[in-house]
Amino acid sequence: YFNAADFPVIRFTSSKFNFDEAGARLLSIEGELSIKETKLPVTLELQHFQCRFVPLYLNTACGANGSAKINRSDFGLGRYTSFVSDAVTLRFSVEALKE
């Protein structure tokens, strides 16, 4: 469906971070998801986000786990949608060092 041989990169570019009312917890990230040649707005829902100092790196690292639900057909991936669900859940884990 995703034709990874010709389109090996799926890219998400953030535009807005959404925090809880206290501003202490990151809940979701809004942005643009690019799959193949299609770019659409998507919200990534975070299940976990935490930053901490990592002595090995002598730096602060942040990690997150989250997901987003999309319809394959919105991104030109609608093949066999009458037989296989159009809805797909994208799950991700990421870790980054603070610069």
C-alpha positions in Angstrom: 0.0 0.0 0.0 2.7 2.5 1.0 5.0 1.7 -1.9 8.1 2.1 0.3 10.5 1.2 -2.5 9.6 4.4 -4.4 8.5 6.5 -1.4 10.8 5.4 1.5 10.1 8.5 3.7 7.0 9.5 5.6 7.4 12.9 7.1 5.6 14.8 9.8 6.2 18.5 10.3 4.8 20.0 13.5 2.9 23.3 13.6 1.4 23.4 17.1 1.9 21.7 20.5 -1.1 21.2 22.7 -0.7 21.1 26.5 -3.1 20.4 29.4 -4.7 23.3 31.2 -1.8 23.6 33.6 0.7 23.7 30.7 2.6 20.9 32.4 1.8 17.9 30.1 2.1 17.7 26.3 -1.1 16.0 25.0 -0.9 16.2 21.2 1.0 17.7 18.3 -0.7 19.2 15.2 1.1 19.3 11.9 1.3 18.1 8.3 1.8 14.4 7.4 3.4 13.7 4.0 3.0 10.2 2.5 4.0 9.6 -1.1 3.2 13.0 -2.7 0.2 13.9 -0.5 0.4 16.3 2.5 -2.5 16.6 4.9 -3.1 18.0 8.4 -2.9 15.3 11.2 -2.9 15.4 15.0 -0.5 13.1 16.8 -2.0 11.9 20.1 0.7 11.3 22.7 0.4 8.5 25.2 3.7 9.3 26.9 6.1 12.2 26.8 9.0 12.7 29.3 12.3 14.5 29.4 15.2 13.7 31.8 18.9 14.2 32.1 20.9 11.2 30.7 24.4 11.0 32.3 25.7 8.9 29.3 25.1 11.9 27.0 25.6 14.6 29.6 22.5 16.1 28.1 18.7 16.1 28.5 16.8 13.6 26.4 13.1 13.5 25.6 11.1 10.5 24.6 7.5 10.1 23.3 5.1 7.4 22.3 2.0 8.3 20.3 -0.3 7.5 17.4 -2.5 9.0 14.7 -5.4 7.6 12.8 -5.6 8.2 9.1 -7.6 6.9 6.1 -5.3 5.3 3.5 -7.4 6.7 0.7 -6.8 10.3 1.8 -3.1 9.7 0.9 -3.7 7.9 -2.4 -3.4 4.5 -0.7 -7.0 3.3 -1.2 -6.3 0.1 -3.0 -8.7 -2.7 -1.9 -10.5 -0.5 0.6 -13.7 -2.4 -0.1 -12.0 -5.6 1.2 -9.4 -4.2 3.7 -10.1 -1.4 6.1 -9.3 2.1 4.9 -8.5 3.2 8.5 -4.9 2.8 9.6 -3.3 3.6 13.0 0.2 4.9 12.7 2.2 4.3 16.0 5.5 5.9 16.8 8.3 6.1 19.4 10.9 8.8 19.3 13.8 9.9 21.4 15.7 13.2 21.0 18.5 15.1 22.7 18.1 18.7 23.7 20.4 21.1 21.9 
